[in-house]
Each structure stands twice: as C-alpha cells, then as structure tokens.
C-alpha cells in the first residue's frame, strides 16, 4: 500500500465518506453543467438554484461576460506572474481605484482570491506579539490568517458583546489587537453588531477591527456596501475585505482601507508577492460587475424584497426558518444528524431544488441546517415553486 493510501486509511472520516459515496449519498463535488442562473443544470438535471452565492445575478450578465472576453482578447488568458513583477495590469489599478471610491476609503488592494485576501489581511497586520480576537463563527480563511500570523487567538461567543468586552479587558493595553468578524456570517446569514463593536474597540488602545463583507457586498446597505453600511459604520471599520466570487460574479478578493494599510500589505504580504496574479478576464468581470452595482443601486433592495417574499411563502407553508438578515435563508432541522441533513438535500435535488446541506465542520455538531442563497433573478414564480417543493419534501422527511 502506498504512503498516501496508508494516510488516507488512517483519516477518521474516511470510512463514513467511502460508505456515503458508494451508496450515492455524498452531496459534494457535483458537476454543474451550466451558468449559475436561477435554474441550473447539475449532474444532468435541471434544478432551481439556491446553491450559489450569485446574489445580484451578475456572473452571467451580458456586460460582465463581454468585459471578460475583451480583457482576455487584449491581455491574454493569464499574466504569468505575481502582482509584484508583471502581474499588475491597468485593470487592477482601475478596480482598486473604483473599490476605494465605492467604499469612501483611501485605497484598495486586489488579491487572487477572497480567501487569500483574508489570510493576508491578518497575517500582514498581526504578529506573534499581538492578539486576534475572533467571533466563534468567523470564516475558515480568517482563522487560517490567524494561524499564519502566529498571533494569540482569543475567541468570543457569537455576537456576544459582553463576552467580547471581557476578552478585550483581559489583554495587555500595549499589545496589538485585531477584532475579526464577518459582516454577514456565511452559514447562518446573520450579521455582526458592527456599530456596537466599533464603539467598543475605540475604548481599547492599539485595536483595529476587520470586517469581512464577502456576503454583505451587494446585499445590505443603501448602496450595497454591506453590513457596515447598514449599521452606519462603513467608514469607521478599519479594514474591509471582500471577495469577487459572490456578488461580483468573478474570482478574486480585495482589502479596502487606508493608504498606509495597503502600502504595508504591498511590502509584507508573501501571499501577494509570491502568488500569481488574477487572470485578466476575472479582474475585468469584477470591475464590470462593480460598475453595474453602482449604476443600478436598486438591485440590493430588489434582492431583499425577494428574500422577504420567500420567507413569507415558507411561513405560509409551515416551513421553519431562522431569522434572515441577508440573502442567506437557513432552515433548522428537527433531526440534526449529518445523515438526515444530507438525505434531505439529496431528495430536494431529486425534486429539482438545489440547496446546500450544512454539516460539521461548517457548523457546530448541535446544528443541522439547509442553506439557501437567493438571487435577484429568482422571480415570484420560481420562489413559489420552490416553497411548494420544500414544504412537500420536508414533510416527507418528518421535518415539519
């Protein structure tokens, strides 16, 4: 047996994985065969698409597609180098300038992915002498950044301001401290109490706040700038990170903040200096999508209206939902083990509704969730059809 087979056999989750895959119950890595439209083709069947994060339906917008084609025709398929050397295109500069202007900040810096932007933001600003104060439910990319930084990690209970204050009080005043939160939490769809957090951070010296708006961009706030805008602190959080792979329908990420913060990152971020730059097409797509968001600021409001309408439909049919504060709708399950969650999601797909089953380690073991992400192009007819199907299938599984 090879080294890798030995290692695989020793992995504690391998046997359940193999059994699930052999029985046809493995719900992940399914092949998608169409664009991420309200109805997609997945594994050879058409289904209503609640499994993407294409919130403003921009990944297939004609202007975004055309921008991708034109950039690829002009710059080629890739830049074949890092941002430091030959990978900073005029497109990067344009996008960084427009992102900074959109958020009313001094500067922005584009990275190859949102994951890398988050890792860099933490590893670049915190050291082994500093502390990262993190919400219990922050995204994995932020946790990875803390590990890379080597900073002392202090967790506080999810959105618990009293616990957060106790943690801050326990740390040395002279130490650097970064409060790291998601504006919108990716699994629950709930928001961080950013106004109160900003006020609290200002009471403690040497403390900054990083707000990851991956799931808030294009969804919350009058202009679609996320939870920070919704709570009136878009210019008070020290750093904003975003990803292009959701609302902006592309691939990449960015840090947005002060000129000094961006300058420091350009000089110290190994992940920026040694990682290949974004493809020209992906940068052009993100730029075109951002321009559509700015030109059509009514899109986020339309999306929020669709979410409210859908929640009403589910409520009428007896389908329970957690409070929805974004475009993410989650359905708590009575039977909260992994098998029941997966089987329900697979049955929904068999009935032409594609959702995400949420199981550990994405959530704590006490939870069982079905996660749905809405898109602005989900019309009333699609939402009503989905609500009817969810009600029927969940009743069949004794979940309502």
KOLVO-933817 format. One record per residue (C-alpha): residue number from 1; x, y, z; residue in one letter. Coordinates in Angstrom, 3 decimals. Layout:
<site k="NUM" u="X" v="Y" w="Z" r="A"/>
...
This chain:
<site k="1" u="0.000" v="0.000" w="0.000" r="X"/>
<site k="2" u="1.283" v="3.490" w="-0.838" r="X"/>
<site k="3" u="2.155" v="6.185" w="1.654" r="X"/>
<site k="4" u="-0.936" v="8.159" w="0.667" r="X"/>
<site k="5" u="-3.274" v="5.170" w="0.941" r="X"/>
<site k="6" u="-1.932" v="4.490" w="4.423" r="X"/>
<site k="7" u="-2.514" v="8.092" w="5.401" r="X"/>
<site k="8" u="-5.991" v="8.087" w="3.898" r="X"/>
<site k="9" u="-6.984" v="4.897" w="5.711" r="X"/>
<site k="10" u="-5.915" v="6.466" w="9.000" r="X"/>
<site k="11" u="-8.072" v="9.535" w="8.469" r="X"/>
<site k="12" u="-11.005" v="9.274" w="10.915" r="X"/>
<site k="13" u="-13.729" v="10.376" w="8.464" r="X"/>
<site k="14" u="-12.661" v="8.192" w="5.553" r="X"/>
<site k="15" u="-14.897" v="5.201" w="6.229" r="X"/>
<site k="16" u="-18.154" v="7.201" w="6.510" r="X"/>
<site k="17" u="-17.106" v="9.109" w="3.392" r="X"/>
<site k="18" u="-16.471" v="5.921" w="1.428" r="X"/>
<site k="19" u="-19.758" v="4.397" w="2.567" r="X"/>
<site k="20" u="-21.704" v="7.542" w="1.627" r="X"/>
<site k="21" u="-20.020" v="7.763" w="-1.763" r="X"/>
<site k="22" u="-20.624" v="4.078" w="-2.523" r="X"/>
<site k="23" u="-24.297" v="4.417" w="-1.602" r="X"/>
<site k="24" u="-24.735" v="7.579" w="-3.706" r="X"/>
<site k="25" u="-25.240" v="9.773" w="-0.635" r="X"/>
<site k="26" u="-22.190" v="12.040" w="-0.987" r="X"/>
<site k="27" u="-23.642" v="15.529" w="-1.635" r="X"/>
<site k="28" u="-20.497" v="17.450" w="-2.622" r="X"/>
<site k="29" u="-18.306" v="17.999" w="-5.697" r="X"/>
<site k="30" u="-21.266" v="17.564" w="-8.016" r="X"/>
<site k="31" u="-20.738" v="18.609" w="-11.629" r="X"/>
<site k="32" u="-22.501" v="21.807" w="-12.670" r="X"/>
<site k="33" u="-23.146" v="21.980" w="-16.412" r="X"/>
<site k="34" u="-24.498" v="25.493" w="-16.920" r="X"/>
<site k="35" u="-24.063" v="29.095" w="-15.817" r="X"/>
<site k="36" u="-25.166" v="29.962" w="-12.278" r="X"/>
<site k="37" u="-28.612" v="31.164" w="-13.318" r="X"/>
<site k="38" u="-31.852" v="30.823" w="-11.272" r="X"/>
<site k="39" u="-32.245" v="27.367" w="-12.809" r="X"/>
<site k="40" u="-29.071" v="25.377" w="-13.385" r="X"/>
<site k="41" u="-28.143" v="22.016" w="-14.806" r="X"/>
<site k="42" u="-26.369" v="19.879" w="-12.235" r="X"/>
<site k="43" u="-25.480" v="16.213" w="-12.659" r="X"/>
<site k="44" u="-27.612" v="16.086" w="-15.799" r="X"/>
<site k="45" u="-30.801" v="17.513" w="-14.279" r="X"/>
<site k="46" u="-32.343" v="20.967" w="-14.142" r="X"/>
<site k="47" u="-32.946" v="22.439" w="-10.694" r="X"/>
<site k="48" u="-33.858" v="25.720" w="-9.052" r="X"/>
<site k="49" u="-30.531" v="27.148" w="-7.956" r="X"/>
<site k="50" u="-30.256" v="28.030" w="-4.264" r="X"/>
<site k="51" u="-26.734" v="26.632" w="-4.016" r="X"/>
<site k="52" u="-24.672" v="29.538" w="-5.328" r="X"/>
<site k="53" u="-23.827" v="32.980" w="-3.918" r="X"/>
<site k="54" u="-24.558" v="34.830" w="-7.155" r="X"/>
<site k="55" u="-26.629" v="37.356" w="-5.227" r="X"/>
<site k="56" u="-27.120" v="40.024" w="-7.887" r="X"/>
<site k="57" u="-27.174" v="37.561" w="-10.808" r="X"/>
<site k="58" u="-24.146" v="39.254" w="-12.357" r="X"/>
<site k="59" u="-21.962" v="36.265" w="-13.299" r="X"/>
<site k="60" u="-23.994" v="35.821" w="-16.490" r="X"/>
<site k="61" u="-24.821" v="39.493" w="-17.114" r="X"/>
<site k="62" u="-24.044" v="40.347" w="-20.776" r="X"/>
<site k="63" u="-21.840" v="43.314" w="-19.838" r="X"/>
<site k="64" u="-19.794" v="41.182" w="-17.431" r="X"/>
<site k="65" u="-19.329" v="38.431" w="-19.993" r="X"/>
<site k="66" u="-18.339" v="40.924" w="-22.692" r="X"/>
<site k="67" u="-15.817" v="42.589" w="-20.380" r="X"/>
<site k="68" u="-14.270" v="39.192" w="-19.682" r="X"/>
<site k="69" u="-13.958" v="38.416" w="-23.389" r="X"/>
<site k="70" u="-12.469" v="41.804" w="-24.258" r="X"/>
<site k="71" u="-9.902" v="41.662" w="-21.448" r="X"/>
<site k="72" u="-8.851" v="38.161" w="-22.435" r="X"/>
<site k="73" u="-8.540" v="39.204" w="-26.064" r="X"/>
<site k="74" u="-6.377" v="42.201" w="-25.111" r="X"/>
<site k="75" u="-4.233" v="40.834" w="-22.234" r="X"/>
<site k="76" u="-4.358" v="37.090" w="-22.937" r="X"/>
<site k="77" u="-5.609" v="34.284" w="-20.743" r="X"/>
<site k="78" u="-3.217" v="34.941" w="-17.845" r="X"/>
<site k="79" u="-0.482" v="37.312" w="-16.691" r="X"/>
<site k="80" u="2.045" v="34.533" w="-15.880" r="X"/>
<site k="81" u="3.477" v="36.316" w="-12.871" r="X"/>
<site k="82" u="2.802" v="37.920" w="-9.494" r="X"/>
<site k="83" u="1.460" v="41.390" w="-8.753" r="X"/>
<site k="84" u="4.992" v="42.408" w="-7.666" r="X"/>
<site k="85" u="6.586" v="41.685" w="-11.029" r="X"/>
<site k="86" u="4.473" v="41.635" w="-14.181" r="X"/>
<site k="87" u="1.023" v="40.882" w="-12.803" r="X"/>
<site k="88" u="-0.296" v="44.374" w="-12.070" r="X"/>
<site k="89" u="-2.401" v="45.331" w="-15.068" r="X"/>
<site k="90" u="-4.097" v="48.631" w="-15.733" r="X"/>
<site k="91" u="-7.277" v="46.692" w="-14.923" r="X"/>
<site k="92" u="-6.047" v="46.042" w="-11.370" r="X"/>
<site k="93" u="-5.409" v="49.737" w="-10.858" r="X"/>
<site k="94" u="-8.826" v="50.659" w="-12.211" r="X"/>
<site k="95" u="-10.582" v="48.132" w="-9.996" r="X"/>
<site k="96" u="-8.641" v="49.173" w="-6.905" r="X"/>
<site k="97" u="-9.435" v="52.819" w="-7.526" r="X"/>
<site k="98" u="-13.139" v="52.182" w="-8.017" r="X"/>
<site k="99" u="-13.395" v="49.890" w="-4.979" r="X"/>
<site k="100" u="-11.749" v="52.528" w="-2.783" r="X"/>
<site k="101" u="-14.092" v="55.191" w="-4.138" r="X"/>
<site k="102" u="-17.150" v="52.938" w="-3.694" r="X"/>
<site k="103" u="-16.328" v="52.427" w="-0.022" r="X"/>
<site k="104" u="-15.192" v="56.018" w="0.538" r="X"/>
<site k="105" u="-11.711" v="54.871" w="1.583" r="X"/>
<site k="106" u="-8.207" v="55.857" w="0.597" r="X"/>
<site k="107" u="-7.041" v="52.666" w="-1.095" r="X"/>
<site k="108" u="-7.741" v="49.066" w="-2.047" r="X"/>
<site k="109" u="-5.571" v="46.104" w="-2.964" r="X"/>
<site k="110" u="-6.701" v="43.217" w="-5.188" r="X"/>
<site k="111" u="-5.721" v="39.605" w="-4.498" r="X"/>
<site k="112" u="-6.091" v="36.371" w="-6.448" r="X"/>
<site k="113" u="-8.951" v="35.108" w="-4.225" r="X"/>
<site k="114" u="-11.046" v="36.313" w="-1.323" r="X"/>
<site k="115" u="-9.533" v="33.564" w="0.823" r="X"/>
<site k="116" u="-6.047" v="34.924" w="0.161" r="X"/>
<site k="117" u="-7.187" v="38.496" w="0.861" r="X"/>
<site k="118" u="-8.465" v="37.445" w="4.286" r="X"/>
<site k="119" u="-5.346" v="35.467" w="5.151" r="X"/>
<site k="120" u="-3.124" v="38.344" w="4.064" r="X"/>
<site k="121" u="-5.103" v="40.944" w="5.974" r="X"/>
<site k="122" u="-4.481" v="39.155" w="9.248" r="X"/>
<site k="123" u="-1.008" v="37.714" w="8.671" r="X"/>
<site k="124" u="0.154" v="41.109" w="7.415" r="X"/>
<site k="125" u="-1.111" v="43.187" w="10.326" r="X"/>
<site k="126" u="-0.676" v="40.922" w="13.357" r="X"/>
<site k="127" u="2.490" v="39.309" w="14.714" r="X"/>
<site k="128" u="3.327" v="36.744" w="17.379" r="X"/>
<site k="129" u="3.309" v="39.533" w="19.938" r="X"/>
<site k="130" u="-0.265" v="40.521" w="19.063" r="X"/>
<site k="131" u="-3.740" v="39.133" w="19.631" r="X"/>
<site k="132" u="-6.568" v="38.212" w="17.265" r="X"/>
<site k="133" u="-9.987" v="38.489" w="18.895" r="X"/>
<site k="134" u="-12.336" v="36.412" w="16.766" r="X"/>
<site k="135" u="-16.012" v="35.601" w="16.724" r="X"/>
<site k="136" u="-16.609" v="31.884" w="17.217" r="X"/>
<site k="137" u="-18.213" v="31.609" w="13.754" r="X"/>
<site k="138" u="-15.765" v="33.508" w="11.531" r="X"/>
<site k="139" u="-14.875" v="32.060" w="8.145" r="X"/>
<site k="140" u="-12.115" v="29.484" w="7.812" r="X"/>
<site k="141" u="-9.983" v="31.883" w="5.748" r="X"/>
<site k="142" u="-9.815" v="34.278" w="8.691" r="X"/>
<site k="143" u="-8.848" v="31.500" w="11.088" r="X"/>
<site k="144" u="-6.108" v="30.446" w="8.682" r="X"/>
<site k="145" u="-4.810" v="34.015" w="8.662" r="X"/>
<site k="146" u="-4.594" v="33.994" w="12.461" r="X"/>
<site k="147" u="-2.599" v="30.761" w="12.370" r="X"/>
<site k="148" u="-0.216" v="32.186" w="9.783" r="X"/>
<site k="149" u="0.275" v="35.345" w="11.811" r="X"/>
<site k="150" u="1.097" v="33.313" w="14.924" r="X"/>
<site k="151" u="-0.913" v="35.811" w="16.979" r="X"/>
<site k="152" u="-2.562" v="34.728" w="20.184" r="X"/>
<site k="153" u="-6.156" v="33.821" w="19.332" r="X"/>
<site k="154" u="-8.944" v="34.778" w="21.728" r="X"/>
<site k="155" u="-12.447" v="33.644" w="20.776" r="X"/>
<site k="156" u="-15.681" v="35.152" w="21.982" r="X"/>
<site k="157" u="-19.198" v="33.740" w="21.813" r="X"/>
<site k="158" u="-21.006" v="34.508" w="18.580" r="X"/>
<site k="159" u="-22.133" v="38.151" w="18.502" r="X"/>
<site k="160" u="-21.834" v="38.333" w="22.324" r="X"/>
<site k="161" u="-20.764" v="41.919" w="23.064" r="X"/>
<site k="162" u="-20.439" v="41.391" w="26.825" r="X"/>
<site k="163" u="-18.099" v="38.452" w="26.279" r="X"/>
<site k="164" u="-16.147" v="40.426" w="23.683" r="X"/>
<site k="165" u="-15.626" v="43.277" w="26.149" r="X"/>
<site k="166" u="-14.333" v="40.859" w="28.800" r="X"/>
<site k="167" u="-11.841" v="39.440" w="26.309" r="X"/>
<site k="168" u="-10.604" v="42.907" w="25.353" r="X"/>
<site k="169" u="-10.269" v="43.897" w="29.011" r="X"/>
<site k="170" u="-8.121" v="40.834" w="29.683" r="X"/>
<site k="171" u="-5.452" v="41.755" w="27.114" r="X"/>
<site k="172" u="-2.390" v="43.999" w="27.640" r="X"/>
<site k="173" u="-3.025" v="47.602" w="26.615" r="X"/>
<site k="174" u="0.317" v="47.811" w="24.794" r="X"/>
<site k="175" u="-0.324" v="44.726" w="22.624" r="X"/>
<site k="176" u="-1.639" v="44.993" w="19.082" r="X"/>
<site k="177" u="-5.188" v="43.676" w="18.860" r="X"/>
<site k="178" u="-7.350" v="42.861" w="15.848" r="X"/>
<site k="179" u="-11.087" v="42.260" w="16.213" r="X"/>
<site k="180" u="-12.020" v="39.984" w="13.326" r="X"/>
<site k="181" u="-15.645" v="39.437" w="12.314" r="X"/>
<site k="182" u="-17.838" v="38.643" w="9.329" r="X"/>
<site k="183" u="-20.297" v="41.398" w="8.451" r="X"/>
<site k="184" u="-22.587" v="38.574" w="7.307" r="X"/>
<site k="185" u="-21.891" v="35.048" w="8.540" r="X"/>
<site k="186" u="-21.737" v="32.610" w="5.657" r="X"/>
<site k="187" u="-23.587" v="29.682" w="7.208" r="X"/>
<site k="188" u="-26.260" v="31.399" w="9.318" r="X"/>
<site k="189" u="-26.718" v="34.521" w="7.210" r="X"/>
<site k="190" u="-26.904" v="36.690" w="10.337" r="X"/>
<site k="191" u="-24.989" v="39.940" w="10.763" r="X"/>
<site k="192" u="-22.417" v="41.216" w="13.247" r="X"/>
<site k="193" u="-23.467" v="44.131" w="15.529" r="X"/>
<site k="194" u="-20.840" v="46.316" w="13.919" r="X"/>
<site k="195" u="-21.886" v="49.696" w="15.336" r="X"/>
<site k="196" u="-21.547" v="48.447" w="18.896" r="X"/>
<site k="197" u="-18.313" v="46.636" w="18.057" r="X"/>
<site k="198" u="-16.721" v="49.753" w="16.585" r="X"/>
<site k="199" u="-17.708" v="51.761" w="19.666" r="X"/>
<site k="200" u="-16.288" v="49.074" w="21.938" r="X"/>
<site k="201" u="-12.992" v="48.830" w="20.046" r="X"/>
<site k="202" u="-12.402" v="52.554" w="20.346" r="X"/>
<site k="203" u="-12.239" v="52.167" w="24.144" r="X"/>
<site k="204" u="-9.143" v="49.984" w="23.891" r="X"/>
<site k="205" u="-5.762" v="51.227" w="22.616" r="X"/>
<site k="206" u="-3.903" v="49.542" w="19.762" r="X"/>
<site k="207" u="-7.067" v="47.845" w="18.486" r="X"/>
<site k="208" u="-8.396" v="47.664" w="14.935" r="X"/>
<site k="209" u="-11.491" v="45.979" w="13.508" r="X"/>
<site k="210" u="-11.570" v="43.891" w="10.320" r="X"/>
<site k="211" u="-14.965" v="43.378" w="8.702" r="X"/>
<site k="212" u="-15.246" v="40.610" w="6.094" r="X"/>
<site k="213" u="-18.093" v="41.654" w="3.787" r="X"/>
<site k="214" u="-17.950" v="38.640" w="1.455" r="X"/>
<site k="215" u="-21.681" v="38.012" w="1.894" r="X"/>
<site k="216" u="-22.714" v="41.607" w="2.596" r="X"/>
<site k="217" u="-21.435" v="43.253" w="-0.590" r="X"/>
<site k="218" u="-24.322" v="43.829" w="-2.973" r="X"/>
<site k="219" u="-26.880" v="42.655" w="-0.419" r="X"/>
<site k="220" u="-27.070" v="45.082" w="2.518" r="X"/>
<site k="221" u="-26.913" v="48.852" w="2.776" r="X"/>
<site k="222" u="-28.425" v="51.574" w="0.624" r="X"/>
<site k="223" u="-25.622" v="51.303" w="-1.934" r="X"/>
<site k="224" u="-24.918" v="47.622" w="-1.350" r="X"/>
<site k="225" u="-21.708" v="48.109" w="0.644" r="X"/>
<site k="226" u="-22.684" v="45.510" w="3.219" r="X"/>
<site k="227" u="-23.482" v="45.211" w="6.906" r="X"/>
<site k="228" u="-21.103" v="48.036" w="7.796" r="X"/>
<site k="229" u="-23.138" v="50.408" w="5.649" r="X"/>
<site k="230" u="-26.407" v="49.051" w="7.009" r="X"/>
<site k="231" u="-25.255" v="49.836" w="10.557" r="X"/>
<site k="232" u="-23.782" v="53.232" w="9.662" r="X"/>
<site k="233" u="-20.103" v="52.401" w="10.201" r="X"/>
<site k="234" u="-18.851" v="51.781" w="6.664" r="X"/>
<site k="235" u="-16.196" v="54.485" w="7.157" r="X"/>
<site k="236" u="-15.379" v="53.515" w="10.748" r="X"/>
<site k="237" u="-14.318" v="49.890" w="10.459" r="X"/>
<site k="238" u="-10.563" v="49.928" w="9.928" r="X"/>
<site k="239" u="-10.407" v="47.284" w="7.215" r="X"/>
<site k="240" u="-12.983" v="45.801" w="4.867" r="X"/>
<site k="241" u="-12.297" v="42.603" w="2.959" r="X"/>
<site k="242" u="-14.435" v="41.368" w="0.081" r="X"/>
<site k="243" u="-14.477" v="38.534" w="-2.402" r="X"/>
<site k="244" u="-15.332" v="38.793" w="-6.085" r="X"/>
<site k="245" u="-16.756" v="35.266" w="-6.251" r="X"/>
<site k="246" u="-20.200" v="36.127" w="-4.925" r="X"/>
<site k="247" u="-21.932" v="39.402" w="-5.772" r="X"/>
<site k="248" u="-19.285" v="40.403" w="-8.340" r="X"/>
<site k="249" u="-19.621" v="37.112" w="-10.222" r="X"/>
<site k="250" u="-15.906" v="36.545" w="-10.718" r="X"/>
<site k="251" u="-12.877" v="35.265" w="-8.787" r="X"/>
<site k="252" u="-10.596" v="37.332" w="-6.570" r="X"/>
<site k="253" u="-10.709" v="39.456" w="-3.455" r="X"/>
<site k="254" u="-9.622" v="42.770" w="-2.020" r="X"/>
<site k="255" u="-8.596" v="44.629" w="1.123" r="X"/>
<site k="256" u="-10.016" v="48.150" w="1.428" r="X"/>
<site k="257" u="-8.776" v="50.719" w="3.949" r="X"/>
<site k="258" u="-6.196" v="53.431" w="4.490" r="X"/>
<site k="259" u="-3.283" v="54.199" w="2.191" r="X"/>
<site k="260" u="-0.890" v="53.122" w="4.948" r="X"/>
<site k="261" u="-2.641" v="49.779" w="5.406" r="X"/>
<site k="262" u="-2.425" v="48.989" w="1.696" r="X"/>
<site k="263" u="1.183" v="50.178" w="1.438" r="X"/>
<site k="264" u="2.172" v="47.918" w="4.338" r="X"/>
<site k="265" u="0.455" v="44.972" w="2.679" r="X"/>
<site k="266" u="2.245" v="45.562" w="-0.622" r="X"/>
<site k="267" u="5.579" v="45.346" w="1.177" r="X"/>
<site k="268" u="4.938" v="42.479" w="3.603" r="X"/>
<site k="269" u="2.349" v="40.096" w="2.165" r="X"/>
<site k="270" u="4.007" v="36.887" w="0.983" r="X"/>
<site k="271" u="0.649" v="35.803" w="-0.431" r="X"/>
<site k="272" u="0.553" v="38.870" w="-2.657" r="X"/>
<site k="273" u="4.230" v="38.866" w="-3.589" r="X"/>
<site k="274" u="4.571" v="35.168" w="-4.389" r="X"/>
<site k="275" u="1.108" v="34.283" w="-5.774" r="X"/>
<site k="276" u="0.229" v="34.529" w="-9.457" r="X"/>
<site k="277" u="-1.993" v="37.484" w="-10.243" r="X"/>
<site k="278" u="-5.653" v="37.211" w="-11.216" r="X"/>
<site k="279" u="-6.434" v="36.389" w="-14.807" r="X"/>
<site k="280" u="-7.292" v="39.495" w="-16.862" r="X"/>
<site k="281" u="-10.787" v="38.159" w="-17.506" r="X"/>
<site k="282" u="-11.563" v="37.758" w="-13.806" r="X"/>
<site k="283" u="-10.426" v="41.306" w="-12.970" r="X"/>
<site k="284" u="-12.425" v="42.747" w="-15.862" r="X"/>
<site k="285" u="-15.506" v="40.778" w="-14.806" r="X"/>
<site k="286" u="-15.310" v="42.082" w="-11.233" r="X"/>
<site k="287" u="-14.840" v="45.646" w="-12.488" r="X"/>
<site k="288" u="-17.817" v="45.400" w="-14.831" r="X"/>
<site k="289" u="-19.980" v="43.899" w="-12.078" r="X"/>
<site k="290" u="-18.994" v="46.662" w="-9.634" r="X"/>
<site k="291" u="-19.944" v="49.280" w="-12.214" r="X"/>
<site k="292" u="-23.355" v="47.657" w="-12.688" r="X"/>
<site k="293" u="-23.915" v="47.655" w="-8.921" r="X"/>
<site k="294" u="-23.029" v="51.336" w="-8.738" r="X"/>
<site k="295" u="-25.184" v="52.222" w="-11.753" r="X"/>
<site k="296" u="-28.147" v="50.173" w="-10.517" r="X"/>
<site k="297" u="-28.245" v="50.647" w="-6.722" r="X"/>
<site k="298" u="-31.806" v="49.342" w="-6.648" r="X"/>
<site k="299" u="-30.571" v="45.765" w="-7.188" r="X"/>
<site k="300" u="-29.786" v="45.071" w="-3.493" r="X"/>
<site k="301" u="-33.211" v="46.385" w="-2.442" r="X"/>
<site k="302" u="-34.897" v="44.146" w="-5.022" r="X"/>
<site k="303" u="-32.972" v="41.189" w="-3.651" r="X"/>
<site k="304" u="-34.011" v="41.969" w="-0.081" r="X"/>
<site k="305" u="-37.642" v="42.191" w="-1.236" r="X"/>
<site k="306" u="-37.342" v="38.741" w="-2.822" r="X"/>
<site k="307" u="-35.951" v="37.354" w="0.441" r="X"/>
<site k="308" u="-38.858" v="38.817" w="2.416" r="X"/>
<site k="309" u="-41.390" v="37.424" w="-0.072" r="X"/>
<site k="310" u="-39.805" v="33.975" w="0.059" r="X"/>
<site k="311" u="-39.802" v="33.932" w="3.856" r="X"/>
<site k="312" u="-43.497" v="34.732" w="3.766" r="X"/>
<site k="313" u="-44.153" v="31.858" w="1.353" r="X"/>
<site k="314" u="-42.246" v="29.408" w="3.545" r="X"/>
<site k="315" u="-44.052" v="30.612" w="6.660" r="X"/>
<site k="316" u="-47.434" v="30.132" w="4.979" r="X"/>
<site k="317" u="-46.483" v="26.516" w="4.236" r="X"/>
<site k="318" u="-45.216" v="25.763" w="7.713" r="X"/>
<site k="319" u="-41.537" v="25.588" w="6.769" r="X"/>
<site k="320" u="-39.449" v="26.911" w="9.691" r="X"/>
<site k="321" u="-36.623" v="29.367" w="9.065" r="X"/>
<site k="322" u="-34.043" v="31.076" w="11.200" r="X"/>
<site k="323" u="-34.185" v="34.893" w="11.250" r="X"/>
<site k="324" u="-32.900" v="36.090" w="7.870" r="X"/>
<site k="325" u="-30.728" v="39.198" w="7.868" r="X"/>
<site k="326" u="-29.172" v="38.833" w="4.418" r="X"/>
<site k="327" u="-29.743" v="36.870" w="1.196" r="X"/>
<site k="328" u="-28.988" v="33.611" w="3.020" r="X"/>
<site k="329" u="-32.037" v="31.700" w="4.263" r="X"/>
<site k="330" u="-31.438" v="28.798" w="6.621" r="X"/>
<site k="331" u="-33.872" v="26.075" w="7.634" r="X"/>
<site k="332" u="-33.219" v="24.398" w="11.003" r="X"/>
<site k="333" u="-33.866" v="20.667" w="11.100" r="X"/>
<site k="334" u="-35.573" v="18.616" w="13.788" r="X"/>
<site k="335" u="-33.290" v="15.683" w="13.100" r="X"/>
<site k="336" u="-29.888" v="17.248" w="13.374" r="X"/>
<site k="337" u="-27.512" v="14.451" w="12.473" r="X"/>
<site k="338" u="-25.412" v="14.592" w="9.327" r="X"/>
<site k="339" u="-27.160" v="11.723" w="7.547" r="X"/>
<site k="340" u="-30.637" v="13.268" w="7.833" r="X"/>
<site k="341" u="-29.337" v="16.640" w="6.629" r="X"/>
<site k="342" u="-27.635" v="15.128" w="3.595" r="X"/>
<site k="343" u="-30.566" v="12.860" w="2.693" r="X"/>
<site k="344" u="-32.966" v="15.797" w="2.775" r="X"/>
<site k="345" u="-30.715" v="17.866" w="0.485" r="X"/>
<site k="346" u="-30.362" v="14.982" w="-1.973" r="X"/>
<site k="347" u="-34.112" v="14.405" w="-2.025" r="X"/>
<site k="348" u="-34.669" v="18.099" w="-2.703" r="X"/>
<site k="349" u="-32.276" v="17.835" w="-5.645" r="X"/>
<site k="350" u="-34.246" v="14.832" w="-6.901" r="X"/>
<site k="351" u="-37.269" v="17.156" w="-6.774" r="X"/>
<site k="352" u="-35.384" v="19.853" w="-8.735" r="X"/>
<site k="353" u="-34.347" v="22.180" w="-5.899" r="X"/>
<site k="354" u="-30.594" v="22.556" w="-5.330" r="X"/>
<site k="355" u="-29.640" v="23.579" w="-1.762" r="X"/>
<site k="356" u="-26.562" v="23.303" w="0.457" r="X"/>
<site k="357" u="-26.620" v="20.803" w="3.347" r="X"/>
<site k="358" u="-24.672" v="22.313" w="6.237" r="X"/>
<site k="359" u="-22.893" v="19.758" w="8.406" r="X"/>
<site k="360" u="-19.763" v="19.791" w="10.601" r="X"/>
<site k="361" u="-17.173" v="21.212" w="10.451" r="X"/>
<site k="362" u="-19.001" v="24.101" w="8.740" r="X"/>
<site k="363" u="-21.251" v="24.324" w="11.807" r="X"/>
<site k="364" u="-21.140" v="23.009" w="15.355" r="X"/>
<site k="365" u="-22.336" v="19.467" w="15.961" r="X"/>
<site k="366" u="-25.586" v="20.642" w="17.602" r="X"/>
<site k="367" u="-26.799" v="22.140" w="14.349" r="X"/>
<site k="368" u="-28.432" v="20.722" w="11.263" r="X"/>
<site k="369" u="-29.220" v="23.229" w="8.519" r="X"/>
<site k="370" u="-30.396" v="23.514" w="4.965" r="X"/>
<site k="371" u="-28.901" v="26.673" w="3.458" r="X"/>
<site k="372" u="-30.416" v="28.588" w="0.540" r="X"/>
<site k="373" u="-28.849" v="31.619" w="-1.179" r="X"/>
<site k="374" u="-31.258" v="33.820" w="-3.083" r="X"/>
<site k="375" u="-30.521" v="35.696" w="-6.293" r="X"/>
<site k="376" u="-32.121" v="38.877" w="-7.558" r="X"/>
<site k="377" u="-33.316" v="36.991" w="-10.667" r="X"/>
<site k="378" u="-35.316" v="34.489" w="-8.596" r="X"/>
<site k="379" u="-38.785" v="35.644" w="-9.643" r="X"/>
<site k="380" u="-42.060" v="35.089" w="-7.791" r="X"/>
<site k="381" u="-42.987" v="32.009" w="-9.818" r="X"/>
<site k="382" u="-39.663" v="30.292" w="-9.088" r="X"/>
<site k="383" u="-39.848" v="31.136" w="-5.390" r="X"/>
<site k="384" u="-43.403" v="29.833" w="-5.121" r="X"/>
<site k="385" u="-42.463" v="26.609" w="-6.880" r="X"/>
<site k="386" u="-39.506" v="26.177" w="-4.540" r="X"/>
<site k="387" u="-41.616" v="26.853" w="-1.443" r="X"/>
<site k="388" u="-44.140" v="24.217" w="-2.520" r="X"/>
<site k="389" u="-41.388" v="21.667" w="-3.104" r="X"/>
<site k="390" u="-39.615" v="22.419" w="0.175" r="X"/>
<site k="391" u="-42.884" v="22.025" w="2.087" r="X"/>
<site k="392" u="-43.683" v="18.676" w="0.490" r="X"/>
<site k="393" u="-40.204" v="17.150" w="0.763" r="X"/>
<site k="394" u="-39.637" v="18.335" w="4.317" r="X"/>
<site k="395" u="-42.988" v="16.882" w="5.358" r="X"/>
<site k="396" u="-41.993" v="13.571" w="3.775" r="X"/>
<site k="397" u="-38.833" v="13.662" w="5.937" r="X"/>
<site k="398" u="-40.823" v="14.494" w="9.094" r="X"/>
<site k="399" u="-39.094" v="17.869" w="9.340" r="X"/>
<site k="400" u="-42.280" v="19.954" w="9.626" r="X"/>
